[in-house]
Amino acid sequence: MLFSPLIGMIQNSPMRKIIHIDMDCFYAAVELRERPELLGKPVAVGGGGHRSVVTTCNYEARKFGVRSAMPGFMARERCPQLVFLPLRFELYREASRQIRKIFHDYTPLVEPLSLDEAYLDVSHSERYAWDIGKEIRARIFAECALTASAGIASNKMLAKIASDWRKPNGQFAILPDQVQEFMAELPVRKIWGIGPKSAERFAEQGIHSCGDLQKLSPHEMVLQFGKWGTALYQLCRGEDDREVQPHRISKSLSNENTFSDNLLTLEECEAAIAILSEELLLELRQKAPERKVRKAFVKVKFADFNRTTRECLCSEPSLAVYQSLLAEAYQRKNLPVRLLGTGVRFEEAAEVLQPELFE
């Protein structure tokens, strides 16, 4: 099916229909699919050593307080019977490829955020987005033996919030005429970018819901929260005009992860960057084996929402390279980290180095 002539029309649509698909405990679910004898047992993927980090875990493990990005030793303390499995990225990437093929049967506008989640813009379809989301989830289960949750809304932020509303294996929609009421009651913790510590600081000011935040004027927002205040003024009202952007290899290839809980130490960041870099290098080998790499880079967003990048000339990126870049970037603020990313820039896209400034 040829979709490309529709892309401009879709992006210019006055009312978008966005679906956010989020696989349920993806790495663990894929492992359990391959090892059915572990069904019903608490399972974590990522390793259980002292410096290892849980990448993901199933819901049986979460009942004991095990969570993603938790140090392996702590996960074992909370759940002694926890089964740790090593990461197998080839297996997860193959499952992700199958899932993305399903997405592309419905729209050309698929923006993967990671192996296990993506935004889909289905504004061009005459069908209800709810029905499309339900059908996609059914196909994922039938063809891949995995479950997914879906959120449907008129923008990306709301769709992502909605996909978490009926997890696991559920679906939730926020209709345009429901946004105002929905946002008024929504806890500020649900807004993208607000972690537990930020939520505590809000609570100290008597701000618990987005409705509480809406009482502040744009000027007050900027005074209290700096440049983030402008974006926060819109987000607490459910406003988000970002377009769904299909992922393409062009001048660079990168990945990133925003953590639900900030990483507090360099050691935690190092464990997380190891996972990101392995994913990236695998994708590089699979998608662009013939392209020459010119630079490697690391992106860090700190708890105060300042962001920095560190890059270097590098034809053969490796974990050691990314760990070194991370250490340099981390020292610029030495604060808890909410987002990490790794990437490469290709030789044929050689450009003048951009200044490495906080954005």
N, C-alpha and C positions, 0 to 999 in steps of 0.2 A: 504494500500500500504506500503510495507516495504522498507524504505530508508536507514537504518543504514549501510549496506555494502558500500554505496556510499560516506559516509561522508569524509573518507580519500582522496578519489579521487577528490572530489569537492574542498577541502581545498588546495590541491596541484596543482590545475589547474593554468596554467601560466597566463591566462586572465580570471578574474572573471566577472560574471554578477551579479551585486548587485542591488536590488530594495529596496528603502526606502519608506515605506507606512506611511503616516501621516494623521490621521483623521482630518477632518475640524471642529474646535471649539467643540471638542468631548463632553465634559460634557454638554455644552449648547445645542448641537445638539441632544443629547439623551433626554434632558428635553423637547425640542421643539417637538420631535417625540411623547412624551407622552402627551404633552399639545399643540395640534395644534392651539388652540385659541390664542396662543402667537406669532404665525408666523407673521413676519413683524415688530414686536416690538423689541426695544433694550432690550436684556436679558443678565444678568450676573449671574454666579453661584459662590457662596462662602460666601455671606452675606454682608450686607451693614453697619455694625457697625463701630465705629470710629477705632477700632483696627483690624477689619476684612480686608481681602485681597481678591480681585477678583481672582478666580482661572482660569476662562476662561470666554469669552463673545462672543456673536455672532457678525457678521459683521455689523449689524445695530448699535450696541453699539460702535464698533470701529470707526465708522464715526464721533463720538463725542469725540474721543481721549481716550476712555476707553480701558484699556489693562490689560493683565494678570499681577499679582503681584502688581497692583495698590491698595492703601488703599481704603476701601469702601467709606469713607466720600468724598474722592477726586473724585471717580467715580460718586457719586451722584451730586456733584457740576458741573461736566462737562455734565452730562446727567440727569436732574431732573426726567425725565419720565422713567428712567431705572428700569426694573423689576428685583429684586434680588430674587434668588431662593436658598434654602439651598442645601448643598451637599448631594447626595444619592449614596454612594460608591457601595452599593450592585447592584444598577441598572447599573452603569457604568461598574462594573466588569463583570456582566453577558453579556453585549454587547461586552466587550473586549474578553471574552471567545468565543463567537460566531465568532468573526472576526479572532481570532487566529486559530480556527478550519479550516477556509477557507485557511489561510496561509499554514497550514500543508498538505493540499491537493496538494501542489506544490513543497515543499522542506522540508527536515528535519532540515535545517539550518535556523531557525527563532530566531532572537535575539530581544526580546522585550526591548525597552528602557523605556517604561511606559505603561499605559493602552491604550494609543492612538497612539503609533508609534512603528515601528519595522523595522529591517533590514531582508531581505531575500536574501540568496545566491542561485541563480538558475543556477549556472554554469554548472550543470550536464545536464540540459535540452537542447534538440536540437531546441526547440522553441526560437523565439526571446524574449528577456526579455521585450521588449515593449509590445508584445502581451499578455504576462503573466500578466504584470502590469495592462493592460487595462481590462483583464478578471477578475482579482481579484477585481478591483474597481467596476466593473459591478455586481459581485456577492455580494459584501458588500452592495450595494444599493438595490439589489433585495431581499436579505435575511435579512438585518438588517435595511433597510430604512435610511441609513446614507451615507454621501459622504466622499470620501477620495482623497487625492492627492498622486501622486507617482513620485519618481525620480529614474532614471536608469543610472547607470554608472559602471565603472570597479573597483571602490573602495567605501568604506563607506562614506568618507568625501564628495566626489563629488555627490553621490546619495542623501545625505541629503540636500546639497545645491540645487540640481535639484528639489527635491520634493516641495521646497518653490517657485519655479519659475512660476508655473501656478496655484497657489492657488486662490480661492478654487475650488475643484472638477476638477483638471487638472492633466496633466502629462507632464514630460519633460525628455529628455535623453541627456546625454553628451557622445558622442561616443569617443573611444580612439584617433582617429585622429583629434578630435576637442579640446582636453584638453589644448594643448599649447596656442592656440588662445583664448579659453574661459578664461583661468586663467589670461592671460595678461591684459584683460579688466575688470576682476572681481574686484569690490571694496574690499579693505582690510576688510571692516566691515563684509563681508560675510564669512570670514574664522572663523571656529570654535575657540572660545576663545577670539575673539576681540570684545569688547563691545564699546558703544558710546564714553566713555572717552578715551579708547585706540586709537580709530579711530581719535579722535581729536588730540592726541599727534602725531600720524603718520602724520596727515595733516600739523601740524606745521613744520615737517621735509620735507615737499614736497612729502610725500608718500600717494598716494590716491588709487592706484590700486595694484593688486598683481604683475603686470608688473614692477611697481616702486620698489617693494620689491625685485624682482628678480635681480636687479642691484647690490645688496649687496652680498659680498662673505660670505661663511660660517663663517670665522673669524670675519668679521664685524657684522654678525648677533649675534654671541655669545657676542661680546663686548657691543653691544647695548641692547640686550634683555636677557642676561644671558643664563642659561641652556635651556630656552624656545626657544632660537635662533636656535638651531639645528633642532628642530621640525618645527619651522616656516619656515626655509629654504626649507623643503620638502613640507609643506602644501601650500605655495604660488605657488608651481609648480604643484599642484594637485596630489601629491604623498602621498599615505596612504596604508600601507601594513597590517593593522589590519584585522584579520579574523572575520567573523560572527560567534558568539559563542552562541549556543542554551542555553537558561536559564534552569538551573536545580537546584532543592533544593539539596544541598550536605552538606557541613560543615556549611553553613550560608545561610541566606536569607536577601536580602537588596534591596533598591530602591534608586534612586537619581534623581535630576532634575538640569539641567544647565539652568540658567535664561538668557533670552535675554537681560535684563537690570540688572546690579548688584543690590543686596539688600544693602541698604546703612546704615541701623541701625539694632541693635539687635532686636528691636520690629518687623521689617519686617521679619527677619530671624525666629523669634518665630512663626509668623503667617504661614510662609511657612513650617516650621518643623511640625506644627500641622497637616497640610494636608498630608505630607509625612508619618508621623507616623500612621495616621489613615488608610491610604492605606496599609501600611506594616502590621499592626496588623490584618486587615481584611484578607489579603493574608495569613498570618500565620494561622489564624483560619481555612481557607478554604483548604489550601494546606498541612499543617503539624500540624493538631490539636493534634496528638499523640506524637509529639516530644518535648522533654524537652529543654527549653532555658537555656543557661548558662550565656551568656553575652548580653548586649545591647550596640550598638555603634552608634556614629554620625560621619559623614565625612563632612569636610568643605574645600572648595577650595576658596581661597581669590582672590581678583582682581589682585594681583601680581603673581598668578598661583602657589604660595606655597600652599601645602595641608597638613592638619593635621586630625587626628582622635582622638576621646576620647571615651573610653569604660569603662564599669564597670560590675562586677558580678551582675547578675539580672535574676531571674527565671520568673518574671512576668513583662515584659516591659510595660510601659504606657507612656502617653503624658508627665506626670510630669518627668519621668526619662529622656526622650529625651530632654525636655526643659533644665534640669539641665546640661546634657552633652553638649548641644549646648552652654550654657553660659560659660562653662569652655573652650571649644574649641575656641569660639569667642574671648576671652580675650587674646589668644596667639598672635594675630596679630592686632585685632581691626581695620580691614580694611573692605571695601566693599566686599561682598561675591558674587561669581558667580555660585557656585555649593553647594548644600546641599544633604546629603544622610543619611538615617537611616538604621539600620540593627540589626540582632540578630545572635549569634553563638550558635550552638546546643551543648547539653551536651555530646553526644557521639563523638563530634569532639573536645573535650578538648585538648588544645594545650598550650604550653608555651606562656605567654603574649609577644607580639612583642613590641619593643620600640616604643613609640609614638613620632615620629620625623617628621619634615617637609620633604616631599619628593620632 
